[in-house]
Amino acid sequence: MLILLPELWWPTILLAAVLVGDAALSLRPPGFIRDCLDGVRFPREWWWTLIVIKLVAAAGLVVGLWVPGIAAAATTGVVAYFVCAAAAHLRARFLGVSFWVNCLGMLALSVAVLLSTLLV
């Protein structure tokens, strides 16, 4: 059964903090982020959109601690984002460390937060 407010608050905050950190790193992307985005052939002129998406998702996660349904929607959106990222990696055949550690690691964290906080 899906619930409208997270049972546990800390996994949601952890995911929000990781997304904010990821967005902050993406302001001046270090080599591993540049290599990843170039590797999946994501156009550089669109890189800013990923920062906005991550910050909006983090805000939704935090707001969702008090507003019913928002955390569920935000967490589901984060899972969808990383499923799309994984698909981009597979499509581009860019399957190095950034795929296995960063992309799938973030997907696993997002799914774990969804399952541990919103599904009973």
Buried (B, 14 or more C-beta within 10 A) or exposed (E): EEBEBBEEBEBBBBBBEBBBEBBEBBEEBEEBBBBBBBBBEBEEEEBEEBBEBBBBBBBBBBEBBEEEEBBBBBBBBBBEBBBEBBEBBEEBEBEEEBBEEBBBBBBEBBBEBBEBBBEE
